[in-house]
């Protein structure tokens, strides 16, 4: 391998992989604890829809993935529309 080829390889950015996913089987009423202060509980299963309850300190933001994407992209009102819908307010 030539010096140019090896230096080119050294400058290549590292491959980015998503972190591994931990899969935990849970039944309705069972919970899991994240970082000692976030509790995720399976509340109900309706067909292919799962209802989760999440208890977290107020300083820990909790968003659905699509809302988090909006916030990360800097879209105006990212997450606000969903919050208003949950509270029953006009968007």
Buried (B, 14 or more C-beta within 10 A) or exposed (E): EEEEEEEEEEEEEEEEEEEEEEEEEEEEEEBEEEEEEBEBBBEEEEEEEEEEEEEBEEEEEEBEEEBBEBBEEEEEEBBBBBEEEEEEEEE
